[in-house]
């Protein structure tokens, strides 16, 4: 620590000033946020500053993440790379490395550069589902254009003997939501009699999401165990997130998956948690900085997310 005979160390003064200046170290609790003021050694303060500068993160996030890991208490914070409006307008260049993404969450979904497949993050591993059906873990150095992750810890759960279609799954999840004004993460595990998925194919730079969705690869899987990775976003978040439900699927053997278009499942366990915090990492690429993102993306986004017009190529396994 600094020399106590001459007052608090510079590190403590600077940290206290940062906290007082609204860069507060916040610890998420179900009923709100708390401000924490404490003394730390100069060496830790210096390391904290280096981490802030290196990762372009806030002091709040780094301290809360360290406490979360030390106290084995998950923080339900949503971390998002880029915005849904950028996706709609065809901005698919790499912005954040997978290694950084996984520091913020162990559960989520997204896509890859030039829409090269679907992303699933499950149990702390990032998987790429390619249009040819292949699934593989993704190296930490890989750059991605869009993803949404959180540290999943179930706050509530429900069992269902039968969910005959996707609408039934949506209704089941609706019953678990207490509000239309916060985010939710859903994990559904069970036996899937059928799952219809789509996987985006790589596109040329500038291709809009709506155009890309018309050339997607579709799959129909039968009789398999697996997990649905789901996120729900409020309507007011439509300019930067996907409003409503967004589900990806990954089989238990990690060989089948994709963006869910339809499903029929039995013996399903649905777990969920609400998320009151969100951190958005905006790209610094030239394409993003010069893009016109003023157009309302909702219509194109929903059409692309729920494309079931049969234009995609089909495969049954």
C-alpha positions in Angstrom: 0.0 0.0 0.0 1.1 3.6 -0.2 2.8 5.4 2.7 0.0 5.6 5.3 1.9 8.3 7.2 1.4 10.8 4.4 -2.2 9.9 3.6 -3.7 7.5 1.1 -1.7 6.4 -1.9 -2.2 7.9 -5.3 -3.7 4.7 -6.5 -6.4 4.8 -3.8 -7.1 8.5 -4.5 -7.5 7.9 -8.2 -9.7 4.9 -7.7 -11.9 6.7 -5.2 -12.1 9.7 -7.6 -13.1 7.4 -10.5 -15.8 5.8 -8.4 -17.1 9.2 -7.2 -17.0 10.4 -10.8 -19.7 7.9 -11.9 -17.3 5.2 -13.0 -18.6 3.3 -10.1 -17.8 -0.3 -9.4 -21.2 -1.8 -9.7 -22.2 -5.3 -8.5 -25.5 -6.5 -9.9 -28.1 -7.7 -7.5 -31.7 -8.7 -8.4 -33.1 -5.5 -6.9 -30.5 -3.0 -8.1 -26.9 -1.9 -8.2 -24.5 -1.1 -5.4 -21.5 1.3 -5.2 -18.4 -0.1 -3.7 -15.5 2.0 -2.3 -12.4 0.2 -1.1 -8.6 0.5 -0.7 -6.4 -1.6 -2.9 -2.6 -1.9 -3.3 -0.9 0.3 -5.8 0.2 -2.7 -7.8 -3.4 -3.9 -8.2 -4.5 -0.4 -9.3 -1.7 -0.3 -11.9 -2.7 -3.7 -13.2 -6.4 -2.6 -13.3 -5.5 0.5 -15.4 -3.4 -1.6 -17.8 -6.4 -4.0 -18.3 -8.8 -1.0 -18.8 -6.5 0.4 -21.5 -5.7 -3.0 -23.1 -9.2 -4.3 -23.4 -11.0 -0.9 -23.7 -13.3 -2.0 -20.8 -14.6 0.0 -17.9 -13.3 -0.2 -14.4 -16.8 -1.2 -13.4 -16.9 -4.3 -15.6 -13.4 -5.6 -14.8 -13.8 -5.3 -11.0 -17.3 -6.8 -11.1 -16.1 -9.7 -13.2 -13.1 -10.4 -10.9 -15.4 -10.4 -7.8 -17.9 -12.6 -9.7 -15.2 -15.2 -10.3 -13.7 -14.9 -6.9 -17.0 -15.2 -5.1 -18.4 -17.8 -7.5 -21.4 -15.6 -8.2 -22.5 -15.0 -11.8 -23.4 -11.6 -13.1 -26.3 -11.6 -15.5 -24.9 -9.0 -17.9 -25.5 -9.1 -21.6 -22.5 -8.4 -23.8 -23.1 -7.6 -27.4 -20.8 -7.0 -30.3 -22.1 -4.5 -32.9 -25.8 -3.9 -33.5 -28.7 -5.6 -35.4 -29.1 -2.4 -37.5 -25.5 -2.9 -38.8 -26.3 -6.5 -39.7 -29.4 -5.5 -41.6 -27.3 -3.1 -43.7 -24.6 -5.7 -44.5 -21.9 -4.7 -42.1 -20.3 -8.1 -41.4 -16.6 -7.3 -40.9 -14.7 -8.7 -37.9 -14.8 -6.4 -34.8 -14.0 -8.4 -31.7 -12.0 -11.6 -31.1 -13.7 -14.7 -29.8 -11.3 -14.8 -26.8 -12.6 -11.4 -25.7 -16.2 -12.5 -26.3 -15.8 -15.5 -24.0 -14.4 -13.4 -21.2 -17.9 -11.8 -21.1 -20.0 -14.9 -21.3 -20.4 -18.6 -21.6 -23.8 -18.7 -23.3 -25.1 -17.0 -26.4 -25.3 -16.7 -30.2 -24.2 -14.7 -33.2 -22.6 -15.0 -36.6 -19.2 -14.8 -38.4 -17.5 -12.6 -40.9 -19.5 -12.3 -44.1 -22.3 -14.2 -42.5 -20.3 -17.4 -42.7 -22.5 -19.7 -40.7 -24.3 -19.5 -37.3 -22.7 -19.1 -33.9 -23.5 -21.0 -30.7 -21.8 -20.3 -27.4 -22.6 -23.1 -25.0 -20.8 -24.1 -21.7 -18.0 -21.6 -22.5 -17.2 -22.9 -26.0 -17.8 -21.0 -29.2 -19.0 -23.2 -32.1 -19.3 -22.3 -35.8 -22.1 -24.1 -37.7 -21.3 -23.9 -41.4 -23.7 -24.0 -44.3 -22.4 -27.5 -45.3 -23.5 -28.8 -41.9 -20.1 -29.0 -40.3 -19.7 -27.8 -36.7 -16.4 -26.9 -35.1 -15.0 -25.0 -32.1 -13.7 -21.6 -33.0 -10.2 -20.4 -32.2 -9.9 -17.5 -29.8 -8.0 -15.3 -32.3 -10.9 -15.3 -34.8 -12.6 -12.0 -35.4 -16.4 -11.8 -35.3 -18.9 -9.1 -36.5 -21.9 -9.8 -34.2 -22.6 -11.8 -31.1 -24.6 -11.7 -27.9 -23.4 -13.6 -24.8 -24.0 -13.7 -21.0 -22.9 -15.8 -18.1 -25.8 -18.2 -17.8 -27.1 -19.2 -14.3 -30.7 -20.4 -14.1 -32.9 -18.3 -11.9 -36.1 -20.3 -12.6 -37.0 -23.5 -14.5 -40.0 -25.5 -15.7 -40.5 -29.0 -17.1 -42.7 -29.8 -20.2 -43.6 -33.2 -21.3 -44.4 -32.0 -24.8 -43.8 -28.9 -26.9 -45.3 -29.8 -30.3 -44.1 -26.7 -32.2 -42.0 -23.5 -31.9 -45.1 -21.4 -30.9 -45.6 -23.7 -27.9 -41.9 -23.1 -26.8 -42.5 -19.4 -27.1 -45.6 -19.6 -24.9 -43.7 -21.7 -22.3 -40.9 -19.1 -22.3 -43.5 -16.2 -22.1 -44.8 -17.7 -18.8 -41.4 -17.5 -17.3 -40.9 -13.8 -18.2 -42.0 -11.3 -15.5 -41.5 -8.2 -17.6 -41.4 -6.9 -21.2 -38.7 -4.4 -20.3 -35.7 -6.4 -19.5 -33.7 -9.1 -21.4 -33.9 -12.8 -20.8 -31.7 -15.8 -21.6 -33.3 -19.3 -22.1 -31.7 -22.7 -22.2 -34.0 -25.6 -23.2 -32.8 -29.2 -23.1 -34.7 -32.2 -24.2 -35.5 -34.8 -26.9 -36.2 -33.3 -30.2 -38.5 -35.3 -32.5 -37.8 -32.7 -35.3 -35.8 -29.5 -35.5 -35.8 -27.4 -38.6 -32.9 -25.0 -38.8 -31.2 -22.6 -41.2 -27.6 -21.7 -41.6 -26.4 -18.6 -43.4 -24.0 -18.9 -46.4 -21.1 -16.5 -46.9 -22.0 -13.4 -48.8 -20.2 -10.6 -50.6 -19.5 -7.5 -48.6 -22.4 -5.1 -48.5 -25.1 -7.8 -49.1 -28.1 -6.9 -46.9 -29.3 -9.4 -44.3 -32.7 -9.7 -46.1 -31.0 -10.7 -49.4 -28.6 -13.1 -47.6 -31.5 -14.8 -45.9 -33.1 -15.8 -49.2 -30.0 -18.0 -50.0 -29.8 -19.8 -46.6 -29.2 -23.5 -46.2 -31.9 -25.3 -44.3 -31.7 -28.6 -42.4 -34.3 -30.9 -40.8 -33.1 -33.2 -38.0 -35.0 -36.0 -36.4 -34.9 -37.9 -33.1 -31.9 -36.3 -31.3 -30.9 -34.9 -27.9 -29.9 -31.3 -27.8 -30.1 -27.8 -26.4 -31.8 -24.6 -27.5 -29.9 -21.4 -26.8 -32.3 -18.6 -26.6 -32.4 -14.8 -26.0 -35.3 -12.5 -25.7 -35.0 -8.7 -26.2 -37.6 -6.0 -25.5 -39.2 -4.2 -28.4 -37.5 -0.9 -27.5 -34.1 -2.5 -28.2 -34.9 -3.2 -31.9 -32.4 -0.6 -33.2 -29.5 -2.5 -31.6 -30.7 -6.0 -30.8 -33.0 -8.6 -32.2 -36.5 -8.0 -30.7 -38.4 -10.9 -29.3 -37.1 -14.5 -29.3 -34.0 -15.7 -31.1 -33.1 -19.4 -30.8 -30.2 -21.5 -32.0 -29.9 -25.2 -31.7 -26.9 -27.5 -30.9 -27.2 -31.3 -30.7 -25.8 -33.2 -27.7 -23.1 -34.7 -29.9 -22.2 -31.3 -31.3 -22.8 -32.4 -34.9 -26.0 -30.7 -35.8 -27.4 -27.3 -35.3 -28.4 -23.9 -36.6 -30.9 -21.0 -36.3 -34.2 -22.5 -35.3 -37.2 -22.2 -37.6 -39.4 -24.9 -36.1 -39.1 -27.7 -33.6 -41.1 -30.5 -31.8 -39.7 -31.6 -28.5 -40.5 -33.8 -25.5 -39.2 -34.1 -21.9 -38.0 -30.5 -22.1 -36.4 -28.7 -19.2 -36.5 -24.9 -19.8 -34.2 -22.8 -17.6 -34.1 -19.0 -17.7 -32.7 -15.8 -16.1 -33.5 -12.1 -16.5 -30.8 -9.7 -17.5 -30.9 -6.1 -16.3 -27.5 -4.9 -17.6 -26.1 -4.6 -21.1 -22.7 -3.7 -22.6 -22.5 -3.0 -26.3 -19.1 -3.0 -28.0 -19.4 -1.0 -31.2 -17.0 -1.8 -34.1 -14.3 0.6 -35.1 -14.1 -0.7 -38.7 -14.4 1.8 -41.6 -17.5 0.0 -42.9 -19.3 0.4 -39.6 -18.2 4.0 -39.0 -19.4 5.0 -42.5 -22.6 3.0 -42.6 -26.0 4.6 -42.7 -27.8 3.0 -39.8 -30.7 5.5 -39.5 -33.2 3.2 -41.3 -35.6 1.3 -39.0 -34.2 -2.3 -39.2 -37.2 -4.1 -37.6 -39.1 -5.3 -40.7 -36.0 -6.6 -42.5 -34.7 -8.1 -39.3 -37.8 -10.1 -38.5 -38.2 -11.3 -42.1 -34.6 -12.5 -42.1 -34.9 -14.1 -38.6 -38.1 -15.9 -39.4 -37.6 -16.7 -43.1 -39.6 -19.8 -43.9 -40.4 -19.1 -47.5 -38.7 -22.3 -48.8 -36.2 -20.4 -51.0 -33.3 -21.9 -49.1 -31.7 -25.3 -50.1 -33.0 -28.1 -47.9 -31.2 -31.1 -46.3 -32.7 -33.8 -44.1 -30.7 -35.9 -41.7 
